[in-house]
Every structure is written in C-alpha cells, then in structure tokens.
C-alpha cells in the first residue's frame, strides 16, 4: 500500500531514549526519499511540556481517529520506513497538516 503526506497510520515509533519502539498512531508530515517518510507522534493524552495540536474526527478528510480527540506532538518526529507501516487510519485535512508543519518549523528557528 502507498502512503501519502497527511495520512495517519499505525507503526512502531521510537521512544526518546532510542532503546525501544512502541506501536503508535503517527501523522506523516513529509516524504523524504525512497521508502522513508517523516512522521509525527499522535497520542490520546495531551502533553503539558510541549505544544500539542488537538485532532478530532472533524479534522479528518477521510477515516476516523481511534481516540477522539487525540493530540499531535510536533516535537516528536522520526524518520520511518513506510514498508513498516501496518495500516492507515485516515487522512487529515490540509489545514491541520499545515498547522502541524508550521509548528515543526518553529522547532528549527
């Protein structure tokens, strides 16, 4: 299956210490090269230490969030091999994708 920027998918996402991976929902925010994509972690709990962007079923162009609402954590990004993605949940609307990308850019200023 082919995945696109803006898709919410299930895959193993690395923990911050790099020691393990955890099954997570992830928003794909960029195509890198080959099979690699950059993903942003999605969680069901809002984090008080870094900005979170709320996502609900209203933000979906298609599909449904498993937890409504959920929270996108733009500070938690990772490169993912798209062949390791297990399944697609849906696709977010362009406006939400733009908001997430803008928040990611702030981390590099």
DONU-95084 format. One line per 3 residues: number of its first residue (from 1); their letters; for each residue x, y, z of N, C-alpha, C. Coordinates in Angstrom, 2 decimals. Atoms other than C-alpha are relative to their C-alpha. Example, Ala and Ser with C-alpha at 12.3 -4.5 7.8 and 13.67 -1.06 7.14 Angstrom:
<pts>
1 = AS = 0.89/-1.19/0.00/12.30/-4.50/7.80/0.90/1.20/0.00; -0.82/-1.19/-0.06/13.67/-1.06/7.14/-0.77/1.09/0.73
</pts>
This chain:
<pts>
1 = XXX = 0.84/-1.18/0.00/0.00/0.00/0.00/0.89/1.25/0.00; -0.73/-1.26/0.07/1.18/3.51/-0.76/-0.57/0.97/1.03; 0.41/-0.97/-1.00/1.08/6.17/1.94/0.40/1.39/-0.44
4 = XXX = -0.22/-1.39/0.42/0.91/9.95/1.49/0.15/0.90/1.21; -0.08/-1.03/-1.02/1.76/13.02/3.49/-1.43/0.38/0.38; 1.34/-0.30/-0.49/-1.27/13.80/5.66/-0.73/-1.24/0.50
7 = XXX = 0.62/1.23/-0.48/-2.07/10.14/6.35/0.32/-0.20/1.48; -0.21/0.46/-1.37/-2.49/8.92/9.92/0.10/-1.52/-0.10; -0.28/1.43/0.15/-1.02/5.43/10.20/0.38/-0.61/1.35
10 = XXX = -0.52/0.74/-1.14/-0.10/2.75/12.74/1.37/-0.54/-0.37; -1.34/0.55/0.20/3.60/1.90/13.04/0.75/0.03/1.32; -0.87/-0.08/-1.17/6.39/1.37/15.54/0.70/1.33/-0.03
13 = XXX = -0.60/-1.33/-0.11/7.62/4.74/16.73/1.02/-0.05/1.13; -1.04/0.12/-1.02/10.90/5.11/18.68/-0.29/0.81/1.26; 0.04/-0.75/-1.25/10.93/6.08/22.33/1.16/0.99/-0.01
16 = XXX = -1.00/-1.07/0.04/13.02/9.17/23.11/1.41/-0.49/0.29; -1.35/0.49/-0.30/15.94/7.16/24.51/0.52/-0.96/-1.07; -0.43/0.85/1.11/16.05/5.03/21.34/0.12/-1.47/0.34
19 = XXX = -0.19/1.38/-0.42/16.02/1.79/23.32/-1.10/-0.94/-0.50; 1.14/0.83/0.39/12.60/0.55/22.18/-0.88/0.76/-0.97; 1.04/-0.58/0.85/9.75/1.13/19.79/-1.34/-0.31/0.63
22 = XXX = 1.35/0.21/-0.52/6.08/1.47/20.65/-0.99/0.15/-1.14; 1.05/-0.09/1.01/3.02/0.86/18.49/-0.77/1.29/0.23; 0.62/-1.32/-0.14/1.60/4.33/17.83/-0.74/0.39/-1.26
25 = XXX = 0.55/-0.69/1.16/-0.61/6.37/15.59/0.96/1.14/-0.31; -1.00/-0.96/0.46/1.59/8.69/13.53/-0.57/0.78/-1.17; 0.37/-0.84/1.13/0.86/11.62/11.21/1.20/0.12/-0.91
28 = XXX = -1.10/-0.14/0.96/3.02/11.53/8.07/0.04/1.45/-0.47; -0.11/-1.44/0.29/4.32/15.08/7.52/0.91/0.31/-1.18; -0.89/-0.26/1.13/6.95/14.68/4.77/0.47/-1.30/-0.63
31 = XXX = -0.62/1.11/0.74/8.20/12.30/2.09/1.48/0.35/-0.11; -1.43/-0.31/0.02/12.00/12.05/2.34/0.60/-0.50/-1.31; -0.49/0.63/1.23/13.35/9.64/-0.30/-0.24/-1.50/0.12
34 = XXX = 0.26/1.44/-0.03/12.78/6.04/-1.29/-1.26/-0.31/0.78; 1.14/0.39/-0.84/10.50/4.42/1.27/-0.11/0.82/1.28; -0.02/-0.73/-1.26/11.33/6.91/4.02/-0.98/1.17/0.02
37 = XXX = 0.91/-1.12/-0.27/8.76/9.32/5.44/0.32/0.54/1.38; -0.14/-0.57/-1.33/8.85/11.67/8.40/-1.37/0.01/0.64; 1.26/0.08/-0.72/6.17/11.07/10.98/0.05/0.73/1.32
40 = XXX = 0.17/-0.76/-1.23/4.89/12.99/13.95/-0.93/-0.81/0.92; 0.75/0.83/-0.93/3.62/11.15/17.03/-1.39/0.58/0.31; 1.35/-0.35/-0.41/-0.10/11.19/17.86/-0.30/-0.79/1.27
43 = XXX = 0.28/0.65/-1.28/-1.24/10.40/21.39/-1.42/0.34/0.46; 1.35/-0.29/-0.51/-4.53/10.24/23.27/0.02/0.92/1.21; -0.12/-0.89/-1.17/-3.18/12.32/26.19/0.77/1.24/-0.38
46 = XXX = -0.67/-1.27/0.25/-2.25/15.97/25.97/1.24/0.10/0.88; -1.26/-0.14/-0.72/1.36/16.64/26.97/0.12/1.43/0.50; -0.08/-1.35/-0.56/1.92/19.59/29.29/1.35/0.66/-0.23
49 = XXX = -1.35/-0.54/0.15/5.61/20.05/28.37/0.30/0.56/-1.38; -0.23/-0.56/1.33/5.41/20.75/24.66/-1.34/0.21/-0.68; 1.28/-0.30/0.66/2.74/22.17/22.33/-0.60/-1.23/-0.66
52 = XXX = 0.75/1.07/0.65/0.12/19.69/21.23/-1.09/0.62/-0.85; 1.07/-0.47/0.88/-2.33/20.14/18.38/-1.12/-1.03/0.05; 1.13/0.91/-0.13/-5.73/18.64/19.00/-0.49/-0.43/-1.38
55 = XXX = 0.59/0.54/1.23/-7.13/16.39/16.29/-1.24/-0.79/0.38; 1.24/0.73/-0.22/-10.69/15.13/16.17/-0.50/-0.49/-1.36; 0.56/0.49/1.26/-12.84/13.45/13.58/-0.38/1.13/-0.94
58 = XXX = 0.31/-1.17/0.84/-13.78/16.94/12.35/1.20/0.42/-0.87; -1.21/-0.35/0.74/-10.17/17.35/11.17/0.38/-1.02/-1.07; -0.33/1.07/0.93/-10.24/14.20/9.06/-0.70/0.19/-1.34
61 = XXX = 0.57/-0.02/1.34/-10.72/14.30/5.29/-0.67/-1.34/-0.29; 0.63/1.33/0.05/-11.42/10.56/5.49/0.52/-0.82/1.17; -0.37/0.84/-1.13/-11.30/7.90/8.19/-0.45/0.61/1.32
64 = XXX = 0.39/-0.42/-1.34/-11.84/8.20/11.93/1.15/-0.24/0.97; -1.02/0.16/-1.03/-9.49/8.72/14.87/-0.42/-1.07/1.00; 0.36/1.03/-0.97/-9.33/5.75/17.25/-0.35/0.58/1.37
67 = XXX = 0.34/-0.72/-1.23/-9.42/8.19/20.20/-0.35/1.41/-0.40; 0.50/-1.29/0.44/-11.44/11.35/19.74/-0.35/0.86/1.21; -1.11/-0.52/0.79/-9.91/13.79/20.47/1.32/-0.72/0.31
70 = XXX = -1.39/0.42/-0.21/-6.23/12.89/20.12/0.85/1.25/-0.13; -0.90/-1.16/0.02/-3.17/15.14/20.16/1.25/-0.32/-0.80; -1.22/0.12/0.80/-0.38/15.58/17.63/1.10/0.71/0.75
73 = XXX = -1.14/-0.59/-0.70/3.02/16.24/19.19/1.09/0.36/-1.01; -0.97/-0.41/1.02/5.09/18.24/16.65/1.46/-0.10/0.44; -1.38/0.11/-0.48/8.19/18.00/18.87/0.51/-1.44/-0.10
76 = XXX = -0.37/1.41/0.08/8.18/14.20/18.48/-0.10/-0.47/-1.45; -0.03/0.43/1.40/9.21/13.44/14.88/1.08/-1.06/-0.18; -0.97/1.05/0.30/11.07/10.50/13.38/-0.12/-0.41/-1.46
79 = XXX = 0.02/0.57/1.34/12.03/9.03/10.03/-0.47/-1.45/0.11; 0.63/1.32/-0.04/10.03/5.89/9.31/0.11/-0.65/-1.37; 0.02/0.77/1.24/10.45/3.20/6.67/-1.46/-0.35/-0.28
82 = XXX = 1.44/0.18/0.26/6.99/3.18/5.04/-0.38/-1.46/-0.21; 0.33/1.42/0.13/7.24/-0.58/4.42/-0.32/-0.62/1.36; 0.26/0.47/-1.36/6.98/-0.95/8.23/-1.34/0.49/0.55
85 = XXX = 1.32/-0.48/-0.42/3.62/0.83/8.41/-1.00/-1.14/-0.13; 0.95/1.11/0.00/0.88/-1.63/9.32/-1.33/0.32/-0.65; 1.27/-0.34/0.64/-2.25/0.21/8.30/-0.28/1.49/0.13
88 = XXX = 0.41/-1.40/0.04/-3.81/3.56/7.54/-1.28/0.19/0.79; 1.21/-0.36/-0.76/-6.35/5.19/9.87/-0.86/0.93/-0.85; 0.71/-0.98/0.82/-7.27/8.06/7.54/0.95/1.09/-0.43
91 = XXX = -0.78/-1.14/0.48/-6.11/11.38/6.14/-0.55/1.27/0.62; 0.43/-1.27/-0.60/-6.18/14.79/7.83/-0.27/1.03/-1.09; 0.25/-1.11/0.91/-7.48/17.93/6.17/1.28/0.83/-0.14
94 = XXX = -1.21/-0.77/0.32/-4.86/20.18/4.56/0.28/1.08/1.04; -0.19/-1.08/-0.98/-5.42/22.99/7.10/0.71/-0.51/1.26; -0.64/0.56/-1.19/-4.44/20.75/10.03/1.44/-0.39/-0.31
97 = XXX = -1.36/0.36/0.40/-1.40/19.40/8.17/0.88/1.25/-0.05; -0.76/-1.26/0.07/-0.27/22.99/7.51/0.33/0.53/1.39; -0.23/-0.45/-1.38/-0.67/23.89/11.19/1.10/-0.82/0.68
100 = XXX = -1.02/0.87/-0.59/1.44/20.89/12.25/1.37/0.32/-0.59; -1.28/-0.33/0.64/4.17/21.68/9.71/0.54/1.34/0.50; -0.42/-1.31/-0.50/4.27/25.30/10.89/0.59/-0.13/1.41
103 = XXX = -0.49/0.21/-1.37/4.72/24.16/14.50/1.35/-0.73/-0.02; -1.30/0.71/0.13/7.54/21.78/13.44/1.09/0.99/-0.41; -1.00/-0.99/0.45/9.32/24.64/11.64/0.49/0.88/1.16
106 = XXX = -0.38/-0.82/-1.16/9.31/26.67/14.89/1.10/-0.66/0.82; -1.01/0.72/-0.77/11.48/23.97/16.48/1.40/0.21/-0.57; -1.29/-0.16/0.66/14.26/24.78/13.99/0.42/1.47/-0.10
109 = X = -0.34/-1.43/0.06/14.26/28.57/14.41/1.00/0.38/1.07
</pts>
